[in-house]
Amino acid sequence: MTQVMASVLHQQTQMACDRARFTALTVLLGMTCSTLGMAVAALFPSGEVALAVGPALMIVYVITGAVGPTGAGMSPPPALVIIGDDWVPVE
């Protein structure tokens, strides 16, 4: 289902990268989000606790992913440096 959504989104928005790369990145993002959800569910089997911890954990990931834990901008991981800018879907 994620593949279909990514393909339609790519076609409708006319992104700069090719459809296969955008679809691959979208599917990878979906898998990592599912993994985070399963990890929270495994750590906190109670639904109430998982619903309380999940959003707080996501906010921490958003803040540290964009800014970094030290407050300074982060350099990209070495794997992304090797891939280069041609994987970025928007210009």
C-alpha positions as CSV (number, residue, x, y, z in Angstrom):
1,M,0.0,0.0,0.0
2,T,2.9,2.4,0.8
3,Q,4.3,1.7,-2.7
4,V,1.0,2.8,-4.3
5,M,0.8,5.9,-2.2
6,A,4.4,6.9,-3.0
7,S,3.9,6.3,-6.7
8,V,0.7,8.4,-6.8
9,L,2.3,11.1,-4.7
10,H,5.4,11.2,-7.0
11,Q,3.2,11.5,-10.1
12,Q,0.9,14.2,-8.7
13,T,3.7,16.4,-7.3
14,Q,6.2,16.0,-10.2
15,M,9.2,15.5,-7.9
16,A,12.8,15.9,-9.2
17,C,14.0,12.3,-8.5
18,D,12.8,9.2,-10.3
19,R,9.9,7.3,-9.0
20,A,11.8,4.1,-8.0
21,R,14.1,6.0,-5.6
22,F,11.2,8.0,-4.0
23,T,9.2,4.9,-3.6
24,A,12.2,3.1,-2.0
25,L,12.7,5.9,0.5
26,T,9.0,6.1,1.3
27,V,8.9,2.3,2.0
28,L,12.0,2.5,4.1
29,L,10.5,5.3,6.2
30,G,7.3,3.2,6.6
31,M,9.3,0.3,7.8
32,T,11.3,2.3,10.3
33,C,8.1,3.9,11.7
34,S,6.5,0.4,12.1
35,T,9.7,-0.8,13.9
36,L,9.5,2.1,16.3
37,G,5.9,1.3,17.0
38,M,6.7,-2.4,17.6
39,A,9.6,-1.4,19.9
40,V,7.3,0.8,22.0
41,A,4.7,-2.0,22.1
42,A,7.2,-4.5,23.2
43,L,8.6,-2.3,26.0
44,F,5.2,-1.2,27.3
45,P,2.6,-3.9,26.7
46,S,-0.1,-1.8,28.4
47,G,-2.0,0.3,25.9
48,E,-2.3,3.3,28.1
49,V,1.4,3.5,28.9
50,A,2.3,2.9,25.2
51,L,0.0,5.8,24.1
52,A,1.6,8.0,26.7
53,V,5.2,7.1,26.0
54,G,5.0,6.9,22.2
55,P,4.3,10.6,21.3
56,A,6.9,11.8,23.8
57,L,9.5,9.5,22.3
58,M,8.6,10.7,18.8
59,I,9.0,14.3,19.8
60,V,12.5,13.6,21.2
61,Y,13.4,11.9,17.9
62,V,12.2,14.8,15.9
63,I,14.1,17.4,17.9
64,T,17.4,15.4,18.1
65,G,17.1,14.4,14.5
66,A,16.8,17.9,13.2
67,V,19.0,19.8,15.7
68,G,21.1,17.2,17.5
69,P,21.5,16.6,21.2
70,T,24.1,19.3,21.6
71,G,22.0,22.0,19.9
72,A,24.3,22.3,16.9
73,G,23.4,21.2,13.4
74,M,24.4,17.6,12.7
75,S,26.4,16.4,9.7
76,P,24.8,13.6,7.7
77,P,25.7,10.0,8.4
78,P,28.5,8.6,6.2
79,A,26.1,6.4,4.3
80,L,24.1,9.5,3.2
81,V,27.3,11.3,2.2
82,I,28.2,8.4,-0.1
83,I,24.7,8.3,-1.6
84,G,24.8,12.0,-2.5
85,D,22.2,14.6,-3.3
86,D,20.6,12.7,-6.2
87,W,18.5,10.7,-3.6
88,V,16.9,13.9,-2.3
89,P,13.4,13.9,-3.8
90,V,12.8,17.7,-3.9
91,E,14.9,20.5,-5.1
